[in-house]
């Protein structure tokens, strides 16, 4: 994944929100994500995401991150979702807070 993001964040409130989402997305957790555009996607988190430094298209530096979802029953299926696009997380299993 490149080091460019459509949106980056520098305000502490925005960074705290992204970090809070990371805490809700444990490795191997099965989740359904409601995105800001109303879309839904679900899958198993391949690895707990983290916030990182990115640059936006105007070369401004800030924070964002991605979560990588997979569906074990569908070989080869995966999707990357930017943390800032997540409006809500629904846990479809009981791994919240657990780390595998």
Secondary structure by P-SEA (a helix, b strand, c coil): cccccccccccaaaaaaaaaaaaaccccccccccccccbbbbbccccbbbbbbbbcccccccccbbbbbbccccccbbbbbbcccccccccccccccccc
